[in-house]
Amino acid sequence: MDEAELPRGVAAVGAGPVTVHFDGASQTVGEVRLAGYGFTIEGAGLAAAESGLAVPPGHPRATNNVAEYVGAICALEHLLRQGYAGEVTIYGDSELVVRQVNGEYAVRTDHLVPYHARLVQLAERFRKVEFRWVPREENQRADALSKRAIEDAVADARSRRSPGDAGTTSDPDDRPD
């Protein structure tokens, strides 16, 4: 598509490499376990930052490792939705996720198998993907986003409580199963 054909206000996705940072965090708040993810994307005319819960509050898979996987998965899904399938370098401070995806560690925990399979499947849709481990200090923005997802979930739950509730949400469908 010629640049002149693009509607005003729409940036073309470039062909250059993209850098992704992902992270995950988990925390028990009250009696409910929460797991949040975060990622950032930069390059090829793209810039994004996203955070959210990896699984519903209180879910048995609300673990740090699941949240880490979900962060990387959501970043690649975001790139594909934007029409980008070029070169991607993905940085994370999860040695487990990076080494499992690179084939250095086996996936021995049954509940991580589908997350690993999904991440590998997504990575195959790009021209080139490299997963690299970085120390937490070099992953601060994604780390902050994953923690913010948990903070936002706690704030959201508190805002939906009735004044007389003793730690439950006002909507029974919001309670963990």
Buried (B, 14 or more C-beta within 10 A) or exposed (E): EEEEEEEEEEEEBEEEBBBBBBBBBBBEBEEBBBBBBBBBBBBBBBEBBBBBBBBBBBBEBBBBBBBBBBBBBBBBEBBEEBEBBBBBBBBBBBEBBBBBBEEEEEBEBEEBEEBBEBBBEBBEEBEEBBBEBBEEEBBEBBBBBBBBBBBBBBEEBEEEBEEEEEEBBEEEEBEBE
